[in-house]
């Protein structure tokens, strides 16, 4: 298992190189000049050339790409911001806690609410309870984040004056509406996946066998149904957390939350290519690590999956042992 984890961590290297290559290609093909956006409209060509030289934009694209890759892997250097002339690494790390708090808290609340509702809906299939839960899940998943954000601001901030309309550092009430908006979409997804997974497990033969043996319904639900139904849900949790880490840009912008998502959007609007690349790269790393944690959770939920990971290694050892017993040199 340790070798599998190390192998997956090594896959971060080609992932990071691929992300850097794609974003570099986008910046090259995108029309516009970062130097022109930093200067006045009346800037002369000499001034633009000077900015190009200062930012390193006068070098060939392959040389810039190679230097950036070397800097990332040797010094964890994401370059220098075009707008603030500060290291992008420091700026991204300063905004990372806001994105992590929003993603982790919203996904945790969605799991704590969505999974029990999905299980309850499956156990009460074709009843009013099931229909009500399904209606709520469809309603929540159909509401865009920006629309729900504006609705909450209009109701809770403008009309009732209960909460601030934007995030203020040091005021915990500014977290409430962003977390609510981010939670609702994920919760609807967990409800639907948990319900469908539970319904599939409930029809299995071993569930009927457990009931025939006289086991209590609570034991059947907790130890037989939910344990086997959690594998697709774990995948959904991992993808939901990964999407929350990089997909809450709208929420961060509407509520003025200084996270990585709003940082990337601002970097794109100002043609701050190092800032955009650094934010996307950190998001890709977090998404890959989350997927690794989900794979580890598979083994915890269902230990039978461990044999699928280490099966090839065990088979090779067994074959080598058989050859040694027959006197064949391996």
Secondary structure as a PSIPRED ss2 file (coil, helix, strand):
# PSIPRED VFORMAT (PSIPRED V4.0)

   1 X C   1.000  0.000  0.000
   2 X H   0.000  1.000  0.000
   3 X H   0.000  1.000  0.000
   4 X H   0.000  1.000  0.000
   5 X H   0.000  1.000  0.000
   6 X H   0.000  1.000  0.000
   7 X H   0.000  1.000  0.000
   8 X H   0.000  1.000  0.000
   9 X H   0.000  1.000  0.000
  10 X H   0.000  1.000  0.000
  11 X H   0.000  1.000  0.000
  12 X H   0.000  1.000  0.000
  13 X H   0.000  1.000  0.000
  14 X H   0.000  1.000  0.000
  15 X H   0.000  1.000  0.000
  16 X H   0.000  1.000  0.000
  17 X H   0.000  1.000  0.000
  18 X H   0.000  1.000  0.000
  19 X H   0.000  1.000  0.000
  20 X H   0.000  1.000  0.000
  21 X H   0.000  1.000  0.000
  22 X H   0.000  1.000  0.000
  23 X H   0.000  1.000  0.000
  24 X H   0.000  1.000  0.000
  25 X H   0.000  1.000  0.000
  26 X H   0.000  1.000  0.000
  27 X H   0.000  1.000  0.000
  28 X H   0.000  1.000  0.000
  29 X H   0.000  1.000  0.000
  30 X C   1.000  0.000  0.000
  31 X C   1.000  0.000  0.000
  32 X C   1.000  0.000  0.000
  33 X C   1.000  0.000  0.000
  34 X H   0.000  1.000  0.000
  35 X H   0.000  1.000  0.000
  36 X H   0.000  1.000  0.000
  37 X H   0.000  1.000  0.000
  38 X H   0.000  1.000  0.000
  39 X C   1.000  0.000  0.000
  40 X C   1.000  0.000  0.000
  41 X C   1.000  0.000  0.000
  42 X C   1.000  0.000  0.000
  43 X C   1.000  0.000  0.000
  44 X C   1.000  0.000  0.000
  45 X H   0.000  1.000  0.000
  46 X H   0.000  1.000  0.000
  47 X H   0.000  1.000  0.000
  48 X H   0.000  1.000  0.000
  49 X H   0.000  1.000  0.000
  50 X H   0.000  1.000  0.000
  51 X H   0.000  1.000  0.000
  52 X H   0.000  1.000  0.000
  53 X H   0.000  1.000  0.000
  54 X H   0.000  1.000  0.000
  55 X H   0.000  1.000  0.000
  56 X C   1.000  0.000  0.000
  57 X C   1.000  0.000  0.000
  58 X C   1.000  0.000  0.000
  59 X C   1.000  0.000  0.000
  60 X C   1.000  0.000  0.000
  61 X H   0.000  1.000  0.000
  62 X H   0.000  1.000  0.000
  63 X H   0.000  1.000  0.000
  64 X H   0.000  1.000  0.000
  65 X H   0.000  1.000  0.000
  66 X H   0.000  1.000  0.000
  67 X H   0.000  1.000  0.000
  68 X H   0.000  1.000  0.000
  69 X H   0.000  1.000  0.000
  70 X H   0.000  1.000  0.000
  71 X H   0.000  1.000  0.000
  72 X H   0.000  1.000  0.000
  73 X H   0.000  1.000  0.000
  74 X H   0.000  1.000  0.000
  75 X H   0.000  1.000  0.000
  76 X C   1.000  0.000  0.000
  77 X C   1.000  0.000  0.000
  78 X C   1.000  0.000  0.000
  79 X C   1.000  0.000  0.000
  80 X E   0.000  0.000  1.000
  81 X C   1.000  0.000  0.000
  82 X C   1.000  0.000  0.000
  83 X C   1.000  0.000  0.000
  84 X C   1.000  0.000  0.000
  85 X C   1.000  0.000  0.000
  86 X C   1.000  0.000  0.000
  87 X E   0.000  0.000  1.000
  88 X H   0.000  1.000  0.000
  89 X H   0.000  1.000  0.000
  90 X H   0.000  1.000  0.000
  91 X H   0.000  1.000  0.000
  92 X H   0.000  1.000  0.000
  93 X H   0.000  1.000  0.000
  94 X H   0.000  1.000  0.000
  95 X H   0.000  1.000  0.000
  96 X H   0.000  1.000  0.000
  97 X H   0.000  1.000  0.000
  98 X H   0.000  1.000  0.000
  99 X H   0.000  1.000  0.000
 100 X H   0.000  1.000  0.000
 101 X H   0.000  1.000  0.000
 102 X H   0.000  1.000  0.000
 103 X H   0.000  1.000  0.000
 104 X H   0.000  1.000  0.000
 105 X H   0.000  1.000  0.000
 106 X H   0.000  1.000  0.000
 107 X H   0.000  1.000  0.000
 108 X H   0.000  1.000  0.000
 109 X H   0.000  1.000  0.000
 110 X H   0.000  1.000  0.000
 111 X H   0.000  1.000  0.000
 112 X H   0.000  1.000  0.000
 113 X H   0.000  1.000  0.000
 114 X H   0.000  1.000  0.000
 115 X H   0.000  1.000  0.000
 116 X H   0.000  1.000  0.000
 117 X H   0.000  1.000  0.000
 118 X H   0.000  1.000  0.000
 119 X H   0.000  1.000  0.000
 120 X H   0.000  1.000  0.000
 121 X H   0.000  1.000  0.000
 122 X H   0.000  1.000  0.000
 123 X H   0.000  1.000  0.000
 124 X C   1.000  0.000  0.000
 125 X C   1.000  0.000  0.000
 126 X C   1.000  0.000  0.000
 127 X C   1.000  0.000  0.000
 128 X H   0.000  1.000  0.000
 129 X H   0.000  1.000  0.000
 130 X H   0.000  1.000  0.000
 131 X H   0.000  1.000  0.000
 132 X H   0.000  1.000  0.000
 133 X H   0.000  1.000  0.000
 134 X H   0.000  1.000  0.000
 135 X H   0.000  1.000  0.000
 136 X H   0.000  1.000  0.000
 137 X H   0.000  1.000  0.000
 138 X H   0.000  1.000  0.000
 139 X H   0.000  1.000  0.000
 140 X H   0.000  1.000  0.000
 141 X H   0.000  1.000  0.000
 142 X H   0.000  1.000  0.000
 143 X C   1.000  0.000  0.000
 144 X C   1.000  0.000  0.000
 145 X H   0.000  1.000  0.000
 146 X H   0.000  1.000  0.000
 147 X H   0.000  1.000  0.000
 148 X H   0.000  1.000  0.000
 149 X H   0.000  1.000  0.000
 150 X H   0.000  1.000  0.000
 151 X H   0.000  1.000  0.000
 152 X H   0.000  1.000  0.000
 153 X H   0.000  1.000  0.000
 154 X H   0.000  1.000  0.000
 155 X H   0.000  1.000  0.000
 156 X H   0.000  1.000  0.000
 157 X H   0.000  1.000  0.000
 158 X H   0.000  1.000  0.000
 159 X H   0.000  1.000  0.000
 160 X C   1.000  0.000  0.000
 161 X C   1.000  0.000  0.000
 162 X C   1.000  0.000  0.000
 163 X C   1.000  0.000  0.000
 164 X C   1.000  0.000  0.000
 165 X C   1.000  0.000  0.000
 166 X C   1.000  0.000  0.000
 167 X C   1.000  0.000  0.000
 168 X C   1.000  0.000  0.000
 169 X C   1.000  0.000  0.000
 170 X C   1.000  0.000  0.000
 171 X C   1.000  0.000  0.000
 172 X C   1.000  0.000  0.000
 173 X C   1.000  0.000  0.000
 174 X H   0.000  1.000  0.000
 175 X H   0.000  1.000  0.000
 176 X H   0.000  1.000  0.000
 177 X H   0.000  1.000  0.000
 178 X H   0.000  1.000  0.000
 179 X H   0.000  1.000  0.000
 180 X H   0.000  1.000  0.000
 181 X H   0.000  1.000  0.000
 182 X H   0.000  1.000  0.000
 183 X H   0.000  1.000  0.000
 184 X H   0.000  1.000  0.000
 185 X H   0.000  1.000  0.000
 186 X H   0.000  1.000  0.000
 187 X H   0.000  1.000  0.000
 188 X H   0.000  1.000  0.000
 189 X H   0.000  1.000  0.000
 190 X H   0.000  1.000  0.000
 191 X H   0.000  1.000  0.000
 192 X H   0.000  1.000  0.000
 193 X H   0.000  1.000  0.000
 194 X H   0.000  1.000  0.000
 195 X H   0.000  1.000  0.000
 196 X H   0.000  1.000  0.000
 197 X H   0.000  1.000  0.000
 198 X H   0.000  1.000  0.000
 199 X H   0.000  1.000  0.000
 200 X H   0.000  1.000  0.000
 201 X H   0.000  1.000  0.000
 202 X H   0.000  1.000  0.000
 203 X C   1.000  0.000  0.000
 204 X C   1.000  0.000  0.000
 205 X H   0.000  1.000  0.000
 206 X H   0.000  1.000  0.000
 207 X H   0.000  1.000  0.000
 208 X H   0.000  1.000  0.000
 209 X H   0.000  1.000  0.000
 210 X H   0.000  1.000  0.000
 211 X H   0.000  1.000  0.000
 212 X H   0.000  1.000  0.000
 213 X C   1.000  0.000  0.000
 214 X C   1.000  0.000  0.000
 215 X C   1.000  0.000  0.000
 216 X C   1.000  0.000  0.000
 217 X H   0.000  1.000  0.000
 218 X H   0.000  1.000  0.000
 219 X H   0.000  1.000  0.000
 220 X H   0.000  1.000  0.000
 221 X H   0.000  1.000  0.000
 222 X H   0.000  1.000  0.000
 223 X H   0.000  1.000  0.000
 224 X H   0.000  1.000  0.000
 225 X H   0.000  1.000  0.000
 226 X H   0.000  1.000  0.000
 227 X H   0.000  1.000  0.000
 228 X H   0.000  1.000  0.000
 229 X H   0.000  1.000  0.000
 230 X H   0.000  1.000  0.000
 231 X H   0.000  1.000  0.000
 232 X H   0.000  1.000  0.000
 233 X H   0.000  1.000  0.000
 234 X H   0.000  1.000  0.000
 235 X H   0.000  1.000  0.000
 236 X H   0.000  1.000  0.000
 237 X H   0.000  1.000  0.000
 238 X H   0.000  1.000  0.000
 239 X H   0.000  1.000  0.000
 240 X H   0.000  1.000  0.000
 241 X H   0.000  1.000  0.000
 242 X H   0.000  1.000  0.000
 243 X H   0.000  1.000  0.000
 244 X H   0.000  1.000  0.000
 245 X H   0.000  1.000  0.000
 246 X H   0.000  1.000  0.000
 247 X H   0.000  1.000  0.000
 248 X C   1.000  0.000  0.000
 249 X H   0.000  1.000  0.000
 250 X H   0.000  1.000  0.000
 251 X H   0.000  1.000  0.000
 252 X H   0.000  1.000  0.000
 253 X H   0.000  1.000  0.000
 254 X H   0.000  1.000  0.000
 255 X C   1.000  0.000  0.000
 256 X C   1.000  0.000  0.000
 257 X C   1.000  0.000  0.000
 258 X C   1.000  0.000  0.000
 259 X C   1.000  0.000  0.000
 260 X H   0.000  1.000  0.000
 261 X H   0.000  1.000  0.000
 262 X H   0.000  1.000  0.000
 263 X H   0.000  1.000  0.000
 264 X H   0.000  1.000  0.000
 265 X H   0.000  1.000  0.000
 266 X H   0.000  1.000  0.000
 267 X H   0.000  1.000  0.000
 268 X H   0.000  1.000  0.000
 269 X H   0.000  1.000  0.000
 270 X C   1.000  0.000  0.000
 271 X C   1.000  0.000  0.000
 272 X C   1.000  0.000  0.000
 273 X H   0.000  1.000  0.000
 274 X H   0.000  1.000  0.000
 275 X H   0.000  1.000  0.000
 276 X H   0.000  1.000  0.000
 277 X H   0.000  1.000  0.000
 278 X H   0.000  1.000  0.000
 279 X H   0.000  1.000  0.000
 280 X H   0.000  1.000  0.000
 281 X H   0.000  1.000  0.000
 282 X H   0.000  1.000  0.000
 283 X H   0.000  1.000  0.000
 284 X H   0.000  1.000  0.000
 285 X H   0.000  1.000  0.000
 286 X H   0.000  1.000  0.000
 287 X H   0.000  1.000  0.000
 288 X H   0.000  1.000  0.000
 289 X H   0.000  1.000  0.000
 290 X H   0.000  1.000  0.000
 291 X H   0.000  1.000  0.000
 292 X H   0.000  1.000  0.000
 293 X H   0.000  1.000  0.000
 294 X H   0.000  1.000  0.000
 295 X H   0.000  1.000  0.000
 296 X H   0.000  1.000  0.000
 297 X H   0.000  1.000  0.000
 298 X H   0.000  1.000  0.000
 299 X H   0.000  1.000  0.000
 300 X H   0.000  1.000  0.000
 301 X H   0.000  1.000  0.000
 302 X C   1.000  0.000  0.000
 303 X C   1.000  0.000  0.000
 304 X C   1.000  0.000  0.000
 305 X H   0.000  1.000  0.000
 306 X H   0.000  1.000  0.000
 307 X H   0.000  1.000  0.000
 308 X H   0.000  1.000  0.000
 309 X H   0.000  1.000  0.000
 310 X H   0.000  1.000  0.000
 311 X H   0.000  1.000  0.000
 312 X H   0.000  1.000  0.000
 313 X H   0.000  1.000  0.000
 314 X H   0.000  1.000  0.000
 315 X H   0.000  1.000  0.000
 316 X H   0.000  1.000  0.000
 317 X H   0.000  1.000  0.000
 318 X H   0.000  1.000  0.000
 319 X H   0.000  1.000  0.000
 320 X H   0.000  1.000  0.000
 321 X H   0.000  1.000  0.000
 322 X H   0.000  1.000  0.000
 323 X H   0.000  1.000  0.000
 324 X H   0.000  1.000  0.000
 325 X H   0.000  1.000  0.000
 326 X C   1.000  0.000  0.000
 327 X C   1.000  0.000  0.000
 328 X C   1.000  0.000  0.000
 329 X C   1.000  0.000  0.000
 330 X C   1.000  0.000  0.000
